[in-house]
């Protein structure tokens, strides 16, 4: 096959051979633009838009109202700035997540704290939870955990059909992050 292709190229006039070479280079350049340059540029633009939205949201956050000079001289108490959310203790997290599951209509089968480890200067505590319930209840539960536990992230979520039941079995692994110094 290669021999026939080479013979066909050799038999072409120089002008046609130049056109074939230029066309091949144009096709390769178009593919390079599409796959190697355009997609990363689009992803970068999307991240820049998300970053701008986050910065705008941060700038739109309400600023603390300064006390008037009269209130300051009267000794009015000034609330300290809010501290970042601390990671809950493993037992407190188990209690909070179990109560949240119960409120959502799920049945918790077990909750086991995992090992602690250091990740990027933070202390990470994992928690494995087994529960069962309907899809709506599971979605409500996950949304409640996200809303009420800001220092907790999901590392794994597995759904399976429960044998001979309308419910689903959910296995959830949470990771609670805290300050490394607070051991």
N, C-alpha and C positions, 0 to 999 in steps of 0.2 A: 504494500500500500504506500509506504513512504517513497519507494522508488518511483511509482507512478505520479505521486504528488510533485516530487522534485522534477520529473521530466515535464510535467504540465507547466510548472513555474519557469523552467528553462526555455520552454517553447514560446512563452508569452513575449510580446514586444515590450520594450523597456518602459514605454509610457503606461501600459496596463499594469505592469509590475509595480511601478511607482504608485499608482492609484490603489492597488491592493494593500501595499505597505502603509500608505497614509490612512486608509480606511481601518486597517487593523489597529493602528496607533490611536485613532479617534475612538474606536470601540473600547479599547483598554483604558483610555483616559476617562471616558464616560462612566465605565464601571468603577474605576478608582474614585471618581468624584462621588458617585452614589453610595458606595459601601464604606469607603475609608475616610471620607472627609465630611460629607453632608450629614450623616447620622450622628456622629459625635458633636458636630456644631449645633444640630437641633437639640440634642440632649443638654448641651451647655446652655443654650438659650432658655430652655425650660427650667433648668436649675436657677438661672439668674432671675427669671420671673418669680419663682417660688421664694427666693431669697428677698427680692424686693417686697413681696407680699408680707413676709415675716417682719421685715424692717418697718413696713408701714403699720402693721398691727402693733408692734412694739412702740412705735411713736404715738399711736392713737390711744395707748393705755393711759388711764387717768393719772395725773400727777398728784402727789400729796398736797393738800391745801395748807399753805403756811399759816401759822398762827399770827394773829394781829399783835402789834407790840403790847397792847393792853393785856391780852390774854397771856402772852409770854411772861410779862412782868408779874402777873397774878399767880404764876406758878402752875399753870395748866399743864397737865401731864401730856407728854408727847409720846405717842406710841412708837416703839422701835420698828425699823423696817422688818417686813416679813422675811423670815428665814426660808431658804429653799426646803422643799419637802424632804423629810428624812425618811429613810427606809424603815418600815415597821419591823418589829421583832418577829421572828418566825411564828411564834404562837399567836401573836396579835394578828398577823397576816392570815393565818389559817382560820382564826375566828371570824375575821372580817369577810373573807372570801366565802366561807361556809354560810354565814348569815346572808350574804348577797345571793348565793345559790338558792338557799331556802326561800328567800323573798321572790326570786324569779320562777320558782316552781320546780327546781331541780332537786334530785336526791344525790347527796354526796356520799360516795362509797368509801373514800379514803383520801387523806392528805398527808404527805410525808415530806418533811424538810430534807433538802439535799445538802451536799457539801458547800462550804463557803470557799470562795477563791477570789484572788485579786485580778481585776480587769481594768486596765488603763487608769490605775490610780484609785479605783473604786472597789469597794467590797461588794461581791455579788453572792447572794444567797438564793438558791433555787428551791422551788416548792412544786412537787408533783401532786396533782389532784385528779381523782377519778370521780365522775358524776354521770347521771343519766337524766334525760328529759327530752322534751320536744325541741324542734329547731328554733321556734320563737323564744322559748325560755333560755336556750343556750345563747342566742344573740343578745337578749336582754342582760344576761349575766355577764357576758364579755364586755358589753357597753358599760355596765355598772362598775366593773373592775377598772376599766380605762378611766372612767370619770372620777372614781373615789380614791384610786391608788396611783398618784402621779409618779412615784418613784419605783413603780413596778412595770415590767415589760413582759410580753409574751415571747417565749423562746420556742414553744412547740404547741400545736393544737391538733389533735387527731379525733375525727368523728368516725364512728362505725355504727352499723345497724345492730340493734339489740335483737338477739334471736327470739322469734315469736312474740315480739312486743312492738308497739307503735313508737316507742322511744328510741333515742339514739344514745350511744355511749360516747362520752367525751373524755379524752385524756388531755390534760392541760399542764404545761410546765411554765411556771412563772419565775421570773428573776427579779429579786428586789435588790436595788442598788443603794448603797450608802457610802458615807465618807470612810475612807480607809483608817483614819485615826480613831474612829469610834468603835473600837473592838471591845 
